[in-house]
């Protein structure tokens, strides 16, 4: 959530979604199936497929997501999805990049240490430089060793090194940039930020969620803000620090917070409740058992840094982090912020949308879409569902939200419609196209009032779009993300993915399918 912009195979026991079940990867059978799929797809003997996840429809149709290696090296841009019948016959595939992935050579000219130095230099050169709305880096740590990979995402495969360079931004947000450099020249091929910017029964009063019920853990002597019914997720206080693991919240009477910022527990109530309702939203709406679909809960960190006006998801620690905002009195623990940030984790563990260009806009739009879904799902009197992002945290200081889904340009920078330059925008601005599509698909065009909020959504072609309802729109987007989108999907690819999802869910001649096409046309994606 950017300031002013964002902010063995195991079967899930509750993974029933529109006739589909979701299956994890890792069994010997999966390895055998991967080898068979590689042969059926005509891949070379040096290529291997690694199962990332599988979705099985009620009729037995399987959608298997694979990562790929070449000569044992990870292939960036080699991910693909194989759609096959219940009997195993391949029906179609979706690839991040078409064509071969073999580089011209497997012998690097630069050593791992030299590549790491090149990557560090490239990132260090950006210290103090403002990049759009992204706070400037103020420090960069020395990277570890570089990993040899095949870079295929641009369509021309070449041998490369992948290095992670860590640092800190001016607003105290940690930075963890993955830099891909050419193994011969050291040229930077790609860089993206990994830090993407929220049993006992207790009662809580949060800053934003109001009075809520919390599932906590009783140790025999004290209560912990830990929820063992939802993967063991818990909340800690960073006590104004930026490093360390924080301190787990404990309490003697299992009554948490006062609803006022002056109580350090109030923001923790927001965060713990936000994590719980996000878990429930994914489980009860899509049959997803946690962010990774493995039953493991993330943890939340509140009171991060001093005057830190941001919140972020970090996949490496599998955790959500919230600052306390201006003057340490405006925490960013609003419900749709929590849903937004944790949805970055879902994207990372499904399509893996690259965090740049149009795929980066789709990544951010996905978090806005599901964050909005979480807010409507919770149905709280204190924070009613709406199509405004971060409307309660007042991050702009004038009472306006971070983003508007019905007409994204109202924030002053987001795109309402697709154009050839959309991919050059900051991902929090290019996300407007996806947000606008979703709003039109769910609610339709024109003026209307929902939960007391007035909207008036235009269309690029002057058409009138009739929505299919938020519940159906969410199902379409989730299936598209989890079954059809890859790391390089752009808006044209998202159109195809959502049409395929609508066809699977409702039929190729259905009203829902037609309205998906109409909503994309209305945002100039044809």
C-alpha positions, 0 to 999 in steps of 0.5 A, spaced: 500 500 500 503 506 497 502 512 500 497 516 496 497 510 492 496 503 494 498 501 500 506 430 497 500 432 494 495 435 500 488 436 498 484 442 502 479 439 506 474 445 505 477 447 498 470 446 494 469 452 489 464 452 484 465 445 483 473 446 483 478 443 489 485 446 490 491 441 490 498 442 493 504 440 490 510 435 492 508 428 491 512 423 487 506 422 483 506 429 481 514 429 479 512 423 475 506 427 472 511 433 471 515 429 467 509 426 462 507 433 461 514 435 459 514 430 454 507 431 451 509 438 450 515 437 446 520 440 451 527 438 450 530 433 455 534 439 459 527 442 461 524 440 467 517 442 470 516 443 477 508 443 480 507 449 483 499 448 484 493 444 481 486 446 481 481 440 479 474 441 477 468 437 479 468 434 472 475 432 473 478 437 469 485 439 471 489 445 471 496 444 473 501 450 474 508 449 473 515 452 474 520 450 469 528 449 469 533 448 464 539 444 465 537 445 472 537 452 472 530 456 474 527 459 468 524 466 469 518 467 465 518 459 463 512 458 468 506 455 464 499 452 466 497 445 463 489 444 462 488 437 461 482 432 462 480 427 467 484 422 463 490 426 463 489 428 456 492 435 455 487 440 452 491 447 452 496 451 455 497 458 457 505 460 457 508 466 460 512 466 454 512 462 448 517 459 444 524 455 446 527 457 453 534 455 451 540 460 452 545 461 447 550 458 452 550 455 459 557 458 461 557 465 464 562 470 463 561 473 470 562 470 476 557 470 482 561 475 486 561 479 480 554 479 478 552 480 485 557 486 485 553 489 479 546 488 482 549 492 488 551 497 484 545 498 480 541 499 486 546 503 490 546 508 484 538 509 485 540 511 493 536 518 494 533 518 487 525 519 487 522 514 482 515 516 481 511 515 488 516 510 491 520 513 497 527 514 495 532 508 498 536 511 503 541 505 504 543 499 501 546 492 504 551 488 500 548 482 497 549 475 498 551 471 492 548 471 485 544 465 483 545 463 476 538 463 472 535 463 465 532 469 463 526 468 458 521 473 460 523 478 455 522 473 449 529 472 448 532 467 453 539 468 455 543 466 461 543 471 467 544 472 475 539 473 480 541 477 486 537 480 492 539 486 494 536 489 501 535 496 503 531 501 507 527 507 503 526 514 506 519 512 509 523 506 513 519 501 508 524 495 508 526 494 500 528 487 497 529 488 490 530 482 486 535 484 480 536 480 474 543 481 470 546 478 464 551 473 465 556 476 460 555 483 460 552 485 467 546 489 464 540 489 468 535 485 465 529 486 470 529 489 477 522 488 482 521 490 489 519 484 493 516 488 499 509 490 496 505 495 499 496 490 512 483 457 542 479 462 546 474 467 545 476 474 546 473 481 545 476 487 542 475 494 540 479 497 534 481 503 531 477 502 525 473 495 526 469 497 532 467 492 537 469 485 534 470 478 537 477 475 537 479 468 537 485 468 542 490 463 545 490 461 553 496 459 555 494 457 562 496 464 565 495 469 560 491 470 553 495 471 547 493 474 540 494 468 537 489 464 532 490 457 532 483 456 528 486 460 522 493 457 521 496 460 528 496 467 525 498 472 531 500 479 532 506 483 535 508 490 536 514 493 533 514 498 539 516 503 534 522 499 531 523 497 524 527 491 526 527 484 530 521 480 531 516 484 535 513 482 542 507 478 541 501 481 544 498 478 551 493 480 556 490 478 562 482 478 561 482 477 554 479 484 552 483 488 547 484 495 546 479 501 547 478 503 540 482 509 541 489 510 538 492 511 545 491 504 547 497 500 543 492 494 543 487 498 539 491 497 532 493 490 534 485 489 534 484 491 527 490 487 525 488 481 528 481 481 526 483 483 519 487 477 518 482 473 521 476 476 516 481 475 510 482 468 512 475 467 512 473 471 506 478 466 502 476 460 505 469 461 504 469 464 498 474 460 494 475 454 498 482 457 499 486 454 506 490 460 507 494 465 503 499 459 500 493 454 501 497 450 505 493 452 512 499 456 515 497 463 517 501 469 516 503 474 522 501 481 523 506 487 525 503 493 528 507 500 531 512 499 525 517 505 525 516 512 527 511 516 523 511 511 518 505 512 513 505 506 510 503 498 510 506 492 506 506 485 505 513 481 505 512 474 502 519 473 505 517 473 512 510 471 510 507 477 514 503 484 514 506 490 517 503 497 519 505 503 520 502 508 525 502 514 520 503 521 521 505 523 528 504 516 530 496 517 531 493 515 524 495 507 524 494 504 517 490 498 520 484 499 516 480 493 513 481 493 506 488 495 507 489 488 510 485 485 505 489 488 500 496 487 502 495 480 504 492 479 497 499 480 494 501 474 498 495 470 494 498 473 488 505 471 489 503 464 490 498 463 484 500 467 478 506 470 481 504 477 477 511 481 475 511 487 479 512 492 473 509 494 467 502 491 466 502 485 470 504 490 476 498 494 475 494 487 475 498 485 481 495 491 484 488 491 482 488 484 484 489 486 491 484 492 491 479 487 488 480 482 493 481 487 499 474 490 497 471 483 497 474 482 504 471 489 506 464 487 503 465 480 506 466 483 513 459 487 513 461 491 519 457 497 521 464 501 523 467 500 516 461 498 511 463 495 504 465 500 498 469 501 492 473 506 495 480 504 497 483 506 504 477 511 505 478 511 513 485 512 514 485 519 511 492 518 508 491 524 504 489 529 510 483 531 506 478 525 508 479 523 501 481 515 499 487 512 496 483 510 490 476 510 487 474 503 483 468 506 479 472 512 476 480 511 478 482 518 475 479 521 481 485 520 485 489 524 480 493 519 477 490 513 475 488 510 469 481 509 467 482 506 461 487 502 457 492 505 452 499 503 449 502 507 455 499 504 461 505 499 462 509 505 463 505 508 469 507 506 476 503 500 478 499 503 483 496 508 477 496 502 472 492 498 476 486 503 475 484 499 468 483 493 472 479 496 478 475 500 473 473 493 469 472 490 476 467 495 478 463 495 471 463 488 471 460 487 478 456 493 479 455 496 471 456 503 469 452 510 470 450 513 477 448 509 483 448 509 491 451 503 494 451 503 502 451 510 502 456 512 497 455 515 490 458 512 484 458 514 477 462 510 473 463 512 465 465 507 459 471 509 454 466 507 448 460 510 451 456 503 452 452 502 458 454 496 462 450 491 466 453 488 472 453 481 474 454 482 481 460 482 486 460 475 488 460 473 481 465 478 479 470 475 484 469 468 482 471 470 475 477 474 477 479 469 482 479 463 477 482 467 472 488 469 477 489 462 479 488 458 473 489 462 467 494 468 469 502 467 469 507 472 471 507 476 464 500 477 463 498 483 461 491 487 460 490 483 453 491 477 457 487 478 463 481 479 458 482 472 455 483 469 462 477 472 465 473 470 459 476 463 460 474 463 467 467 466 465 466 460 460 468 455 465 464 458 471 457 460 467 458 457 460 460 461 453 453 463 451 452 466 458 450 473 460 456 473 465 461 471 459 458 477 455 458 482 460 466 480 462 467 482 454 463 488 455 466 490 461 473 490 458 471 493 452 468 499 456 475 500 459 478 499 452 481 492 452 479 489 446 
